[in-house]
Amino acid sequence: MALHKMAAVVIGVPNLAETAAYYTQFGLTPRADGWFSTVDGGNQLRLVESAMRRLVSFTVGVDDPDDLDRAEARLRAVEAVVSRRGDRLTAIDPIGGVEVALEVQPRLRQPEIPATAYNGPGRIERAGARAPGVLRTTEIKPRKLGHVVLGTTDFAASERFFVEGIGFKVSDLIKGTGAFLRCSTDHHNLLLLKAPVSFLHHTSWQVEDIDEVGRGATRMLEDHPERHVWGLGRHHAGSNFFWYLKDPAGNFSEYYSDLDCILEDQLWKPEAFVGAAGLFNWGPPPPPSFLHPDDLAALMTGAHAPG
């Protein structure tokens, strides 16, 4: 596909130093000018000052200028506000005011990490040794930014902008209220959810396996139990293991591993789930604060000025 990765996200927060310390402990590496990097993806998160927490912008990688030409034509067809400069095209999400950039970038090439050996009934893959996951002492370092989840007050308009305009593809749907969209071979890089206010729900960060999901969350919660939101569990749509935490600004951040990949579009058939049916396969049920974050009322008060 012409789009090939979720490259970076810029988040505005009112408490910059405190939130920066959180993402440093989360495993991202601080860089210059508010940027944080992942192991494989480079600079993928930038924090900036903002009166209220909000998604400022995100960047999607494309292969070449021809991809930008096609995207520009699609965006103008859906009457989006578009700007083009060199190898970068930007458009404004008409509902939430988020700037979405398409930029010519190299594709992400991740080194192959050997699969952890798991024993099972009649299958001994690891003999005479403890599981590697219980012996690890290294810090958890996310490999890449996986996806972003946005609440939208006009689901149909947002879906049109991101699918018909930007060029995301539909992986799965939550009937009338949600769309799992991809700009890479990952099952989803963007999830749109119908909401009473346009807001950033969470960002999601890939780690190597379920042990890293558990180790990372456990470390983050050791002195800060209030950070816990939801987990450990396994989603149905996307299939990934998850654990959600809350940063000091009120944004959720997710450690995930083992996400579905869609290599051939014609071999994947999107499903339409009803309600929470696609939300999780096992694990504790989502708390009310996950479905309706505690600060939604405050965000709605400031919703008149998204930018």
N, C-alpha and C positions, 0 to 999 in steps of 0.2 A: 504494500500500500504506500501511497505517496507520503502520508504522515507516518512517522516511525517511532516516536518516543514522547513521553511526557518529560520535558527537559528541565524545567525549573518552575518554582512558585515563589511569589512575593506576597508576604503577609504583613499587614499593618497591625500593630499592637500598641496599647497605651503604656505598657510597662516593659520597655525594651530590654533593660539589663537583666531583669528577672527571667524573662522569657528566653533570652539568649543563653542564660545559665542552664535552663531546663533542656534546651536542645543540644547543648554541649554534653550534658550528662546522658541524654538519650542516645548519644553515640555519633552525632554529626560533628564534623571538624570545623571550628571557626576559621574564617578567612577574612579578607579585607572588606570594608564597606558593607558590613552586615550580612555577608554571605556565609553559608555553611555548606560543606561538601560531603558527599557519600564516597564510599570506596571506589565504585565503578563509574558513577555518573558525574563526578566533578561537582562544581557549584550548582546546587539544586534547591536551596532554600535561602531566601533573603528576608530578614526582618527589618521593618522600617517603622518609624513613629506614626501613630494614628490615634485619634481621639477615642475610637472604639475598635474592637477587633474586627478585621475584615480581610477578605481576599482582595488584594490590589491587582494582581495580574498573574498569568502563567504563560509559559512558553512551550510550544510543541515543535519538535524537530521535523523538517522536511528534507528531501534529497537534493533538490536543485531549483533554480529560478523558475523553470517551467511549472513546478508544483505551486509556486507562489502565484503565477499567472492564472492557473486554473482556480485556485482558492479565491483570488480576487474577483474573478467573474462570478463564482458561486455566491460570494458574500454580497456583491452588488445586486445580485438577483433577489436576495432576501432583504434588500434595502438596509444593510448594515453600514455603520460608519467605518470607513476603511482608510488606512494610511499606509503608504509604501515608501520605504527608503532602502535602497540597495538590496541586500539579501534578507530583509526583515519586513514583514507585513503585519500590521496590527489592526484589530477590529474590536469594537466595544460591545460586550454583551448588553443587549437593549433592556434586559430586565434587572440585572444586578449591578450594571455599570462596571463590570470587571473587564480589564484589558486582556485580550487574548492575542498573543503574538505567534506567528508562524515564522520560523527562522531556518535558513539553510544550515544544517549541522551534520557532522558525521554520525553514522548509526552507532548505537551503543553495542559494544562487543564485550560481553562478560566472560571472564575465564571460567572454565568448567570446574566446579567444585565436586569432588567425588561424593557420591551418595553415602550417607551413614549406613552401616551394616546393622540390620535389624533381625533378631531371631524371631521365629514363629513356629507354630505347630508343624512338626516334621521338616522344619527348615532352619538349619543352624548356619547362619552367615557370619557369626562372631563367636568363636570358641576360645575359652581360656583367657578372656579379657573382659574388663568392664566396658560398658557402653561409653563411647567417646564423649557423649553429651554430659555425663556425670563427672568427667575428668577435666573439662575445660575451665580455665581460669582467665582467659583473655577477655578484654572488654568487648562488648557487643558493638559492632560497627555496621550500620545499615549499608546494604550494597547499592541501593538506588531508590529514588522516589518512584512509587508505584502508581498511586492514583490520588485524586482529589474528589471530595464529595461536596456538592453545592445544593443548598436549598434555594428554591425559586418560587416566586409568587405567581408565575405564569408558566406552567410546565410545558404547554404546547408551544409557546413562543420560544422558550429556551431550547427545547428539543429541535425545533426548526433551525435556529441559529447554529447550534453545534453540529447537527447532522447534515442539513442541506447547505449550510454556509461554510463552516470550518472544514467539514469532511470526516467527522467521527463516524464510526460504524456501530450499529446496535448489536449488542451481545445477548442481553436478556432484558426483560421488562417487568416492572411491578405495575399491574393494570391501573392505568389512570394516574399513577402517582410517582413513578420512578423509571429511569432508564439507565442501564449499565452500558456505557459507551467506550469504545477503544480507539486509540490512535497508534497502536502497536500490535504486536502479537499477544500481549497480555489480555486476559479476559475483559478487564476494564481499566481505563485510565481516568475516567470521569464518570461519576454517578450523579445524576440529577434527581432531586427529590422535591415533590410539591411541598411547600411550606408557607407559613403566614408571613414570612419575611425572607428576603434574599440574604443568605449568609453562608459562611464557610463552616461546614460541619466537621470535616476532618481531612487530614493528609495521612497517607499510608506509605510505610517504608519497608522495603524488602530486607529480610535477614535470611540466613542460610537454611534453617530448618526449625522444626517445632521446639527443639531445645533452646535455640537462640531467642525465639519468641518468649518462652517461659523465663529464661535467664534474664533477658532484658527487662521484662516487666517486673520481675522480682527485685532486681537491683533498683529500679526506679521507685519502688514502693517501700523500700526498707525504712527510710526516714520520712516518707511522705505518703502515708496510706490514703490521704485525701485525693491523690492523683488517680486512683483506680476508677474506671468507668465500667468496663465490661470485658470479661474473658476469664479464663481461656476457653476458646470454642472453635468451631469450624463452620464457616459459612456454607450455604448451599449454592447460591449463585456465586461462581468464581472458585468455590471449593477450598479456599485458603483457610489455614489456621490463623487465628487473630487474638490480639489482646489490645484493648483500647485504654489509653491514659489521657489525662487532661493537663494541658499546659497552663501556666499562671494567667494567661490572657483569657482562658475559657475555650480555646480550640482543642479538639480531640486529636490525638496522634496515635497511629496504629502500627504495631509491629506485625508483619505478616510473612508467611512462607507458603510454598506449594500452591501457587495460583494456577488456575487453568490457563492454557495457552491455545490460541487459535491461529494455526499456520495456514490453513486453507479455508477461505470464507465460505465456499460452497459446501464444505463438510460440516459446518456448524449451523444448527437450527436454533434460533432464539426461542426461549420459552417466555410465557407471560404468567408470572406468579400473582397470586391473590393475597393481598395484605402482607403479613410477615412470613409467608410460606417460604420465600427464597432467602430470608434473612439469615437463618442459622440452621444447621443440621443437628448439631449437638452442642452442649455447653449450657451455662445458666441462661435464663431468659434475659433479654435486654432490659435494663432498668428504664423507668420512665424518663430519666434525665438524658438517656442516649437518644431516644426518639424525639424528645422535646427538651433541648438544653435549657438549663436554668435561667440563662440570660436572654431568652428569646424576647421577653417583654421589653427589656432595655434596648435590644437591637431594633425592635419595631418602633420604639420611640425615636430612634435616630435614622429610621429607614428612609426619611425624606431626602437625605443627603448621602447616597451611597458612595460618591466619589470624593 
